[in-house]
Amino acid sequence: MKDKFIELTLGSYIISHGYSKNKEMMEPISSETFSKKIIPISRIKSISEKYILTDYVDGRWIYWEYKEDYDYLKKILISK
């Protein structure tokens, strides 16, 4: 099955490395700029007004800041 992709303008992010003693282990990565990235829609787990949550390697998740408008992104994802 062919995966569908979406182009987003992403900036700073937070990597979730999992849990230790019921606490999520988070690693914030700061970026001064945003850059365009193409990601498979199948990797997107959820969106909020500030972050898009995607899966990553080895069971990790990434919370990305994105530049697009929430309603615009929501409309694109629902139509795919």
C-alpha positions as CSV (number, residue, x, y, z in Angstrom):
1,M,0.0,0.0,0.0
2,K,1.4,3.4,-1.0
3,D,1.8,5.8,1.9
4,K,0.4,9.4,1.6
5,F,2.6,12.3,2.6
6,I,2.1,15.8,3.9
7,E,4.4,18.8,3.7
8,L,4.7,20.8,6.9
9,T,6.8,23.7,8.2
10,L,8.3,22.4,11.4
11,G,10.4,24.1,14.1
12,S,11.4,23.1,17.6
13,Y,10.5,19.7,18.9
14,I,10.4,17.5,22.0
15,I,11.4,13.9,21.8
16,S,9.6,11.5,24.2
17,H,12.0,8.6,25.0
18,G,9.4,6.6,26.9
19,Y,8.8,6.3,30.6
20,S,10.9,5.7,33.7
21,K,9.2,5.3,37.1
22,N,5.9,6.5,35.6
23,K,7.5,9.8,34.4
24,E,7.8,10.6,30.7
25,M,11.4,11.2,29.7
26,M,11.4,14.3,27.5
27,E,14.2,15.9,25.5
28,P,13.4,19.4,24.2
29,I,15.3,20.5,21.0
30,S,15.2,24.2,20.2
31,S,15.3,25.6,16.7
32,E,15.5,29.3,15.8
33,T,14.0,28.6,12.4
34,F,11.2,26.5,10.8
35,S,11.9,24.3,7.8
36,K,9.7,22.4,5.4
37,K,9.6,18.6,5.9
38,I,7.6,15.9,4.1
39,I,6.3,13.2,6.5
40,P,4.1,10.2,6.0
41,I,0.5,10.8,7.3
42,S,0.6,7.3,8.9
43,R,3.2,8.6,11.4
44,I,0.9,11.4,12.7
45,K,-0.7,10.4,16.0
46,S,-2.5,13.7,16.9
47,I,-2.5,17.5,16.4
48,S,-3.1,20.3,18.7
49,E,-3.0,24.1,18.1
50,K,0.7,24.1,18.9
51,Y,2.1,20.6,18.3
52,I,1.8,17.7,15.9
53,L,2.7,14.4,17.5
54,T,4.4,11.8,15.3
55,D,6.1,8.5,15.9
56,Y,9.8,8.1,15.6
57,V,12.4,5.3,15.7
58,D,12.6,2.7,18.5
59,G,9.1,3.5,20.0
60,R,9.9,7.2,20.5
61,W,7.4,10.0,19.8
62,I,8.1,13.6,18.7
63,Y,6.1,16.7,19.5
64,W,6.8,19.2,16.6
65,E,5.9,22.9,16.6
66,Y,4.4,23.7,13.3
67,K,3.8,26.9,11.4
68,E,0.6,26.1,9.5
69,D,-2.8,27.1,10.7
70,Y,-4.6,24.4,12.9
71,D,-7.8,24.5,10.9
72,Y,-6.0,24.3,7.6
73,L,-4.0,21.3,8.8
74,K,-7.1,19.6,10.2
75,K,-8.9,20.1,6.9
76,I,-6.0,18.6,4.9
77,L,-5.7,15.5,7.2
78,I,-9.5,14.8,7.2
79,S,-9.6,15.0,3.4
80,K,-6.7,12.5,3.0
